[in-house]
Amino acid sequence: MKWYAAHLVFYFKLKEDNQATFPVSKNIVLISARTEDEAFAKADERARDELLGNDESPRWGGQPAEMIYAGVRKMTTCQFEEERPGDGTEVSYIEMELASEAAIRKFVDGLPVSVMITDAIPEVSFVAVNGIDQNAVVPGRQT
C-alpha cells in the first residue's frame, strides 16, 4: 500500500440568492491505496460520505447555503510513500506565486492576500533528500 494526500475541493452556494464570489475549502486527507486509481476512488467516496454525514444546515453571510463537493483537485504521493506517515512526514504541498515579499509576509501572518496557485503542472518528479526519485504531482480528475 502507498500513502497519498488527496486535495478535496468543496464550495458553498447560496440556496436563495445569486452570489458574486464562492467560498472554497480545499481539504487534504490521507489515503492508503494500492494504486493511484484506487486512491482517487477512495478520496471521492470519502468526500461524498462527508457531505452525507453533515446534518448541519450551513449558512454563508447569514443566508442558507449548501456545501457542494467539486472534486479531487490533485493527488500527491507522500514522502516515503510506502511507509505510514508519521511525525515530520511531508504529506503534500501547494506551489504558488505571490506578488512581493510584503505579500509573502501577509500570507505567513494569515492576512488577506492574492495568491496564484501554480501547481497545475500535469506531472512533476523530484529527487527526495534520501536520493529516491518520487512522483510528486498527479493531476486531478473530474468526478
C-alpha positions in Angstrom: 0.0 0.0 0.0 1.1 3.6 -0.7 0.1 6.8 1.1 -1.4 9.6 -0.9 -2.7 13.1 0.0 -5.9 13.9 -1.7 -6.9 17.5 -2.2 -10.7 17.6 -2.0 -12.5 20.8 -3.1 -15.8 21.9 -1.5 -17.6 25.2 -2.0 -20.6 27.0 -0.6 -23.5 28.0 -2.8 -26.4 30.2 -1.6 -29.8 28.5 -1.8 -32.0 31.6 -2.2 -29.8 34.3 -3.9 -27.2 34.8 -6.6 -23.6 35.3 -5.4 -20.6 37.2 -6.8 -18.0 35.0 -5.0 -17.8 31.5 -3.7 -16.1 30.5 -0.5 -14.0 27.4 -1.3 -12.4 24.9 1.0 -9.6 22.5 0.0 -9.4 19.7 2.5 -6.3 17.5 2.3 -6.9 13.9 3.5 -4.6 10.9 3.7 -5.5 7.9 1.6 -3.9 4.5 1.8 -4.3 2.6 -1.6 -2.5 0.1 -3.8 -2.8 2.3 -7.0 -3.4 5.9 -8.0 -6.8 4.9 -9.4 -7.9 3.3 -6.1 -6.7 6.4 -4.3 -8.9 8.7 -6.4 -11.9 6.4 -5.9 -11.4 6.3 -2.1 -10.9 10.0 -1.9 -14.1 10.6 -3.9 -16.0 8.3 -1.7 -14.6 9.9 1.4 -15.7 13.4 0.2 -19.2 12.2 -0.7 -19.6 10.5 2.7 -18.5 13.7 4.4 -21.4 15.6 2.7 -23.9 12.8 3.6 -22.8 12.8 7.2 -23.1 16.6 7.6 -26.6 17.2 9.2 -26.0 20.9 9.7 -27.7 23.5 7.6 -24.8 25.7 6.6 -25.2 29.4 6.3 -23.0 31.9 4.5 -23.3 35.6 5.2 -26.3 34.7 7.3 -28.1 33.1 4.3 -29.0 29.4 3.8 -26.4 27.7 1.7 -25.3 24.3 0.6 -21.9 22.7 0.7 -21.0 21.2 -2.7 -18.3 18.7 -3.5 -16.5 19.9 -6.6 -13.9 17.1 -7.0 -10.4 16.0 -6.3 -8.0 18.8 -7.4 -4.9 16.8 -7.2 -3.4 13.7 -5.6 0.2 13.6 -4.3 2.2 10.7 -3.0 3.5 11.3 0.5 7.2 11.4 1.2 8.3 7.8 1.8 5.1 6.7 0.2 5.4 3.0 1.2 5.6 3.9 4.9 2.8 5.1 7.2 3.1 8.9 7.6 4.5 9.9 10.9 5.9 12.9 12.7 7.6 15.2 10.2 6.5 13.4 7.1 5.7 15.8 4.2 2.3 14.6 3.0 1.6 17.3 0.4 2.5 20.8 -0.8 1.0 23.6 -2.8 3.0 25.7 -5.2 2.0 29.3 -5.6 3.2 32.8 -6.6 2.8 36.0 -4.6 3.4 39.5 -5.9 6.0 40.6 -3.4 7.9 39.9 -0.2 5.4 42.0 1.6 2.6 39.8 0.2 4.5 36.7 1.4 4.7 38.3 4.9 0.9 38.9 4.8 0.4 35.3 3.7 2.5 33.9 6.5 0.7 36.2 9.1 -2.7 34.9 7.9 -3.8 38.2 6.4 -5.8 38.5 3.2 -3.6 38.4 0.1 -4.0 37.5 -3.6 -2.3 34.2 -4.5 -1.7 32.5 -7.8 -1.8 28.7 -7.5 0.8 27.3 -9.9 0.9 23.6 -9.1 -1.4 22.6 -12.1 1.6 21.0 -13.9 0.4 17.6 -15.1 3.4 15.7 -13.7 6.5 16.7 -11.9 9.2 14.5 -10.5 11.7 15.4 -7.8 14.6 13.7 -6.0 13.9 13.4 -2.3 16.6 14.1 0.3 17.4 10.4 0.6 18.0 10.2 -3.2 14.9 8.2 -4.0 13.0 9.6 -7.1 9.4 10.0 -6.1 6.3 11.1 -8.1 5.4 14.5 -6.7 2.2 15.5 -8.6 -0.6 13.5 -10.1 -3.1 15.6 -12.0 -6.6 16.0 -10.5 -9.6 14.3 -12.1 -13.1 15.5 -12.5 -15.7 13.3 -10.7 
